[in-house]
């Protein structure tokens, strides 16, 4: 059972989640209230009762209680606290006891960058255009590095005019080109998307993996050739993120998740 000090602390914490809005209304982000209630539903109900008592003198208390009651109903599927708050609101002459709910931030769809490797570039192992676009050596101004940073997990490759019926990651010229790219920019997976249906991060690492790691069940994720390439990329990505002012755990964590998820599907199929 929570102590009085704990309840007072949670009371103050909850008050930071309900902010003054307009015309006597509070504004809340409902997902935050749900998380608050889920952490300790019993204490949340205790706070609700306290807010109802306060609400007999201050309508903002009823709004806080209503927010907790609505979240409690989501967490427990129990609507009795909500009905209790609505009854208390009616008794206090409050027509609308509910706070305004803030609109959640909507992340814009990620725009992908399709990088086409022409046959002539592939045969010559010419990666200069990619170096100009992605490497720190060619992007030294703050503005240029901002653009490099924003390309995180947005790119995929394609190879034109291979005239080879095999999957692209099995074609020797393609594998040689990716190996050349990895040698110059081992942090390149920072830029590659996680979609296994295009030549993204999974495709990149399978190109660097020994064919001995491939059998009918797919690619052995623990093969030394793949693990070595992955570790090289992780170390290089950490340095890249430091230079770009990016928290490395985000792109590296996404990369790890992508590799393990895509490995479940067997061969890359690109």
TAUR-V418046 format. One record per residue. N is the residue number from 1. SS is DSSP state (h for helix, s for strand, l for the rest). NEAR is the number of other C-alpha atoms within 12 Angstrom. Layout:
# TAUR-V418046
n->N ss->SS near->NEAR
n->N ss->SS near->NEAR
This chain:
# TAUR-V418046
n->1 ss->l near->11
n->2 ss->l near->17
n->3 ss->l near->11
n->4 ss->h near->13
n->5 ss->h near->11
n->6 ss->h near->17
n->7 ss->h near->23
n->8 ss->h near->18
n->9 ss->h near->16
n->10 ss->h near->26
n->11 ss->h near->28
n->12 ss->h near->16
n->13 ss->h near->19
n->14 ss->h near->31
n->15 ss->h near->27
n->16 ss->l near->19
n->17 ss->l near->30
n->18 ss->s near->33
n->19 ss->s near->22
n->20 ss->s near->21
n->21 ss->l near->17
n->22 ss->l near->11
n->23 ss->l near->11
n->24 ss->l near->20
n->25 ss->l near->25
n->26 ss->s near->31
n->27 ss->s near->28
n->28 ss->s near->33
n->29 ss->l near->26
n->30 ss->h near->30
n->31 ss->h near->23
n->32 ss->h near->24
n->33 ss->h near->36
n->34 ss->h near->26
n->35 ss->h near->21
n->36 ss->h near->34
n->37 ss->h near->33
n->38 ss->h near->22
n->39 ss->h near->17
n->40 ss->l near->24
n->41 ss->h near->28
n->42 ss->h near->22
n->43 ss->h near->27
n->44 ss->h near->38
n->45 ss->h near->37
n->46 ss->h near->28
n->47 ss->h near->39
n->48 ss->h near->36
n->49 ss->h near->28
n->50 ss->h near->26
n->51 ss->h near->33
n->52 ss->h near->37
n->53 ss->h near->25
n->54 ss->h near->21
n->55 ss->h near->29
n->56 ss->l near->25
n->57 ss->l near->18
n->58 ss->l near->22
n->59 ss->h near->32
n->60 ss->h near->35
n->61 ss->h near->37
n->62 ss->h near->43
n->63 ss->h near->43
n->64 ss->h near->48
n->65 ss->h near->47
n->66 ss->h near->47
n->67 ss->h near->45
n->68 ss->h near->54
n->69 ss->h near->43
n->70 ss->h near->37
n->71 ss->h near->35
n->72 ss->h near->37
n->73 ss->h near->24
n->74 ss->h near->24
n->75 ss->h near->23
n->76 ss->h near->21
n->77 ss->l near->14
n->78 ss->l near->18
n->79 ss->l near->19
n->80 ss->h near->19
n->81 ss->h near->31
n->82 ss->h near->32
n->83 ss->h near->19
n->84 ss->h near->25
n->85 ss->h near->39
n->86 ss->h near->28
n->87 ss->h near->22
n->88 ss->h near->31
n->89 ss->h near->32
n->90 ss->h near->19
n->91 ss->h near->19
n->92 ss->l near->23
n->93 ss->l near->17
n->94 ss->l near->26
n->95 ss->l near->17
n->96 ss->l near->22
n->97 ss->l near->38
n->98 ss->l near->31
n->99 ss->l near->34
n->100 ss->s near->25
n->101 ss->s near->25
n->102 ss->l near->21
n->103 ss->l near->11
n->104 ss->l near->11
n->105 ss->l near->8
n->106 ss->l near->8
n->107 ss->l near->7
n->108 ss->l near->6
n->109 ss->l near->7
n->110 ss->l near->15
n->111 ss->l near->15
n->112 ss->l near->22
n->113 ss->s near->23
n->114 ss->s near->21
n->115 ss->s near->24
n->116 ss->s near->21
n->117 ss->s near->29
n->118 ss->l near->22
n->119 ss->h near->19
n->120 ss->h near->18
n->121 ss->h near->26
n->122 ss->h near->30
n->123 ss->h near->22
n->124 ss->h near->16
n->125 ss->l near->26
n->126 ss->l near->24
n->127 ss->l near->30
n->128 ss->h near->21
n->129 ss->h near->18
n->130 ss->h near->32
n->131 ss->h near->23
n->132 ss->h near->19
n->133 ss->h near->25
n->134 ss->h near->38
n->135 ss->l near->33
n->136 ss->h near->31
n->137 ss->h near->19
n->138 ss->h near->19
n->139 ss->l near->21
n->140 ss->l near->18
n->141 ss->l near->14
n->142 ss->h near->15
n->143 ss->h near->13
n->144 ss->h near->20
n->145 ss->h near->27
n->146 ss->h near->20
n->147 ss->h near->21
n->148 ss->h near->35
n->149 ss->h near->31
n->150 ss->l near->25
n->151 ss->l near->28
n->152 ss->l near->38
n->153 ss->l near->31
n->154 ss->l near->31
n->155 ss->s near->32
n->156 ss->s near->34
n->157 ss->s near->38
n->158 ss->s near->29
n->159 ss->s near->30
n->160 ss->l near->19
n->161 ss->l near->18
n->162 ss->l near->23
n->163 ss->l near->13
n->164 ss->l near->15
n->165 ss->l near->11
n->166 ss->l near->15
n->167 ss->l near->25
n->168 ss->h near->31
n->169 ss->h near->39
n->170 ss->h near->31
n->171 ss->l near->23
n->172 ss->h near->22
n->173 ss->h near->31
n->174 ss->h near->40
n->175 ss->h near->28
n->176 ss->h near->28
n->177 ss->h near->35
n->178 ss->h near->42
n->179 ss->h near->29
n->180 ss->h near->27
n->181 ss->h near->33
n->182 ss->h near->35
n->183 ss->h near->20
n->184 ss->h near->25
n->185 ss->l near->33
n->186 ss->h near->34
n->187 ss->h near->39
n->188 ss->h near->50
n->189 ss->h near->46
n->190 ss->h near->45
n->191 ss->l near->40
n->192 ss->s near->39
n->193 ss->l near->35
n->194 ss->l near->38
n->195 ss->l near->28
n->196 ss->l near->29
n->197 ss->l near->20
n->198 ss->l near->30
n->199 ss->s near->37
n->200 ss->l near->39
n->201 ss->h near->48
n->202 ss->h near->43
n->203 ss->h near->39
n->204 ss->h near->46
n->205 ss->h near->51
n->206 ss->h near->45
n->207 ss->h near->38
n->208 ss->h near->40
n->209 ss->l near->33
n->210 ss->l near->27
n->211 ss->h near->24
n->212 ss->h near->19
n->213 ss->h near->24
n->214 ss->s near->25
n->215 ss->s near->14
n->216 ss->l near->12
n->217 ss->l near->14
n->218 ss->s near->22
n->219 ss->s near->36
n->220 ss->l near->29
n->221 ss->l near->35
n->222 ss->l near->23
n->223 ss->l near->22
n->224 ss->h near->20
n->225 ss->h near->24
n->226 ss->h near->29
n->227 ss->h near->23
n->228 ss->h near->20
n->229 ss->h near->33
n->230 ss->h near->34
n->231 ss->h near->23
n->232 ss->h near->26
n->233 ss->h near->36
n->234 ss->h near->30
n->235 ss->h near->23
n->236 ss->h near->27
n->237 ss->h near->37
n->238 ss->h near->27
n->239 ss->h near->24
n->240 ss->h near->32
n->241 ss->h near->30
n->242 ss->h near->17
n->243 ss->h near->24
n->244 ss->h near->29
n->245 ss->l near->17
n->246 ss->l near->22
n->247 ss->l near->18
n->248 ss->h near->26
n->249 ss->h near->19
n->250 ss->h near->18
n->251 ss->h near->33
n->252 ss->h near->35
n->253 ss->h near->20
n->254 ss->h near->26
n->255 ss->h near->35
n->256 ss->h near->26
n->257 ss->h near->20
n->258 ss->h near->27
n->259 ss->h near->36
n->260 ss->h near->22
n->261 ss->h near->19
n->262 ss->h near->30
n->263 ss->h near->28
n->264 ss->l near->18
n->265 ss->l near->20
n->266 ss->l near->24
n->267 ss->l near->31
n->268 ss->l near->35
n->269 ss->l near->23
n->270 ss->l near->28
